[in-house]
């Protein structure tokens, strides 16, 4: 299943609300949360929510705040291998 939550103004508070629900995902394979103003801390919370999701193979998260010389990869650890 592919879900795009791009451009929904989720914000940091929304990221904190969304993260717990992602821990129990069972069919989600790709999730995009770009351009939501969640910031670095919100992104970290989302990552903690999906890190144990057994089916997720791709998480897309990019904003102007992380699109600099170091790149978004510096802010997000790799996901676990597909199972």
Secondary structure, 3 states (H helix, E strand, C coil): CEEECCCCCCHHHHHHHHHHHHCCCCCCCEEECCCCCCHHHHHHHHHHHHCCCCCCCEEECCCCCCCCCCCHHHHCCCCCCCC
